[in-house]
């Protein structure tokens, strides 16, 4: 007897679109509610995010604003981005609520841990970038400033730079989730991933070389965690694969024997 999704009831297309619109509105509302709560602290938020750079500026140097509206709009833009990042759990919860009714029970048992871990890993990637990578990058940039040149970074340029790295490191830390998903849907198996390990290690160092200053220390600080995250993904991918095989065997055992006509 084949398994069917829970709450598997036919819905017209209009109902699906209405539910999708409702969940999108909830996501937008969550972002703006968080933004409203943070609006009074826009300047403090930007000050906190700029600490990794300001602590390596030369004595007497400050960040600058080259546009008339930058002192107001740049912290506001940062606060909106922070609101979006903080609303990620709500956004993913709404996505889950939309797709969950069409999933099987065994798919939900895998999807829920993946959903929670993806949120935590994204935040861990951003924290890793802020507390470890940013100080190394800005220390290198400050030391590499030519003689006679005073380092005075524009606040808008700094925001664009750090937001790009925040997103890049947040996505990079999703490697375990991506590996488990690839194994779960059958694109690759654990044996193939293990054979790809040397290429993955090289790829991690290439990414580290691109995203960090050109010194082996900071490259290693990014490449090694990425490689370890890949190994964690392979480990959990193996567990998911074994559980899937066990469930398929159980389903076959539960099927009634074929009867002769």
Helices and strands as residue ranges (DSSP letters): H 13-38, G 39-41, H 42-49, H 51-54, H 70-86, H 88-99, G 100-102, H 105-128, I 129-133, H 134-143, H 155-172, H 175-184, H 190-195, H 197-211, H 216-254
